[in-house]
Amino acid sequence: MQRIDSITLSGLLPRVFISENIPPSEVWRSPLRFERGKTYLVEAASGGGKSSLAAFLYGLRDDYEGKLLFNERDTRTYTISDWQETRRRHIAYLPQELALFPELTALDNIRLKLALTGDPSESMALKWMERLGMSGRLDYPAGKLSIGQQQRVALVRSLCQPFDFILLDEPVSHLDEANNRIAAAIVAEEAARRGAGVIMTSVGNPLLLPDAVRLKL
């Protein structure tokens, strides 16, 4: 599969919102194009559909009206193998619920991802963990870490694969400003290295990436 240079939304709306007469926003029911190499911040109140948008973009849900295109291809035509390849090579994802394996250590959660992708090196992932103040927690079971520590582990894990876009759903909601800035720097560096786009969501504590295109749900 070729790289994904653009993601286009055309009249997209979660089906659950159809009966609620949701007006057009900068995302729902509107034409919108995410471009590789750019950064986007999608903001909304709780319940506005931020996690739904991320799930649509990652192919976890298809309960929407309208069209969602990768490059010029409608994702409704994707096969299971197409989605598998997309998630393995083209779109990285950090879900709001983090989806760590609680019984595995922080490091083993990351190693499990690296065993599937081999990109980047484990040494790079360890450097990111060190920058995020997590070197002393590598051998802790993920389930015994604080939510903020789990977010840092999950962020590093999300970066451990090739990607054209990375989806970050409320990635720093439990981080202080100092750790937020470190996380933002790591994401910016890795996105720049890969020439990738960043699509992040927030209800008020966004990842502190400069020059993000701000969109309201």
C-alpha atoms as one frame of an Amber mdcrd trajectory, in Angstrom:
protein
   0.000   0.000   0.000   1.266   3.473  -0.855   1.772   6.024   1.879  -1.199
   8.051   3.058  -0.725  11.710   2.119  -4.199  12.941   2.977  -7.298  12.014
   4.955 -10.511  13.589   3.681 -13.818  13.832   5.526 -16.920  14.594   3.491
 -20.149  15.104   5.410 -18.936  12.798   8.195 -21.237  12.417  11.203 -21.611
   9.645  13.814 -24.966   7.950  13.289 -25.811   8.425  16.959 -25.861  12.199
  16.333 -28.214  12.126  13.342 -31.427  12.350  15.370 -29.974  15.136  17.530
 -29.878  17.726  14.743 -26.203  18.455  15.355 -25.301  21.592  13.348 -22.299
  21.557  11.020 -18.975  22.185  12.726 -15.415  22.420  11.447 -15.374  18.599
  11.461 -18.864  17.110  11.467 -20.921  17.508   8.296 -18.175  19.631   6.758
 -15.504  19.062   4.105 -12.167  18.609   5.869  -8.770  17.462   4.669  -5.929
  16.391   6.963  -2.565  16.602   5.201   0.560  14.609   5.894   3.244  16.724
   7.574   0.793  19.060   9.328  -0.519  19.141  12.899  -4.195  19.360  13.867
  -5.916  19.864  17.217  -9.567  18.791  17.424 -11.262  20.391  20.417 -14.699
  19.682  21.889 -16.544  19.312  25.150 -16.841  15.846  26.623 -19.277  13.804
  24.573 -18.640  15.804  21.417 -17.327  12.813  19.499 -13.540  13.191  19.677
 -12.925   9.529  20.463 -15.470   8.532  17.830 -13.527  10.502  15.240 -10.279
   8.768  16.214 -11.997   5.359  16.071 -13.359   6.120  12.589  -9.918   7.194
  11.367  -8.336   4.018  12.761 -11.012   1.758  11.329 -12.312   0.547  14.677
 -15.817   1.815  13.946 -17.822   2.528  10.815 -21.106   3.725  12.321 -21.036
   7.065  10.535 -22.741   8.836   7.659 -20.712  10.532   4.941 -17.345   9.566
   3.506 -13.868   9.009   4.881 -11.095   8.833   2.280  -7.431   7.898   2.604
  -5.818   9.646  -0.338  -8.745   9.300  -2.742  -9.950   5.867  -1.645 -13.124
   5.405   0.378 -12.212   3.427   3.502 -15.507   1.547   3.292 -13.854  -0.430
   0.485 -10.999  -1.527   2.769 -10.624  -5.221   3.472  -9.429  -6.610   6.798
  -5.953  -7.003   5.334  -6.031  -3.384   4.111  -6.765  -2.187   7.646  -4.098
  -4.449   9.102  -1.502  -2.979   6.755  -2.740   0.557   7.442  -2.387   0.114
  11.208   0.985  -1.581  10.893   2.636   0.857   8.477   0.637   4.052   8.061
  -1.436   5.150  11.073  -0.297   5.067  14.699  -2.876   5.470  17.471  -2.942
   6.377  21.134  -6.492   5.758  22.412  -7.855   7.713  25.342  -8.223   4.494
  27.355  -4.514   3.726  26.647  -5.057  -0.049  26.158  -1.897  -1.096  27.989
  -1.553  -4.673  29.224  -1.771  -4.089  32.992   0.045  -7.296  33.983   3.039
  -6.511  31.752   5.750  -4.098  32.777   6.043  -0.693  31.176   9.038  -1.885
  29.175   7.360  -5.132  28.100   4.362  -3.168  26.794   6.769  -1.251  24.580
   8.789  -4.339  23.619   5.626  -6.116  22.549   4.952  -3.347  20.031   8.571
  -3.264  18.873   8.487  -7.018  18.278   5.724  -6.399  15.732   7.228  -3.350
  14.040  10.983  -3.230  14.708  10.871   0.535  14.279  12.461   2.495  15.886
  15.170   0.785  17.925  14.604  -0.172  21.553  17.393   2.220  22.496  15.401
   5.114  21.016  12.292   4.087  22.952  14.360   3.943  26.146  15.685   7.444
  25.471  12.121   8.703  25.175  11.208   7.004  28.449  14.206   8.624  30.111
  13.240  12.069  28.842   9.752  11.512  30.244  11.133  10.592  33.667  10.149
   6.940  33.366  13.530   5.185  33.548  12.852   4.167  37.139   9.487   2.645
  36.259  10.446   0.352  33.371  10.015  -2.820  35.442   6.734  -1.772  37.099
   3.548  -3.524  35.968   1.619  -0.995  33.902  -1.480  -1.517  36.010   0.357
  -0.268  39.105   1.524   2.967  37.517  -0.317   6.248  37.965  -2.542   7.383
  35.094  -0.012  10.039  34.138   2.774   7.456  34.060   0.601   5.119  32.003
  -0.010   7.937  29.527   3.732   8.381  29.083   4.232   4.651  28.464   1.342
   4.556  26.004   2.662   7.615  24.174   6.070   6.016  23.682   4.444   2.772
  22.578   2.335   4.621  19.991   5.491   6.038  18.412   7.071   2.606  18.020
   6.041   1.953  14.430   6.187   3.519  10.965   3.390   6.032  10.373   2.152
   8.683   7.968  -0.287  10.012  10.566  -0.469   9.598  14.325  -3.796   9.875
  16.168  -3.506  11.046  19.773  -6.795  10.984  21.687  -6.442  13.084  24.866
  -2.763  12.090  25.135  -1.706  14.360  28.028  -4.883  14.848  30.054  -3.070
  13.734  33.244   0.324  15.321  32.615   1.667  18.527  34.112   2.977  21.259
  31.840   6.611  20.176  32.107   5.895  16.597  31.016   3.425  17.871  28.423
   6.198  19.925  26.803   8.591  16.971  26.823   5.947  14.716  25.276   5.172
  17.367  22.657   8.856  17.703  21.758   9.202  13.928  21.303   6.091  13.726
  19.112   7.184  16.725  17.041  10.666  15.292  16.503   9.414  11.868  15.472
   6.665  13.259  13.232   9.224  15.503  11.531  11.620  12.575  11.063   8.901
  10.593   9.353   7.282  13.534   7.552   4.058  12.531   9.275   0.861  14.328
  10.206  -0.401  14.628  13.783  -4.107  14.596  14.671  -4.749  15.133  18.379
  -7.850  15.743  20.472  -8.435  17.631  23.699 -11.110  18.887  26.065  -8.855
  21.612  27.440  -5.350  20.272  28.135  -3.859  19.772  24.656  -0.456  18.458
  23.748   1.615  21.634  23.481   2.552  21.445  19.820   3.022  24.815  18.109
   1.377  25.733  14.808  -1.448  23.228  15.184  -4.513  23.892  13.048  -7.325
  24.173  15.604 -10.683  22.606  14.759 -13.909  22.669  16.773 -16.261  19.712
  16.866
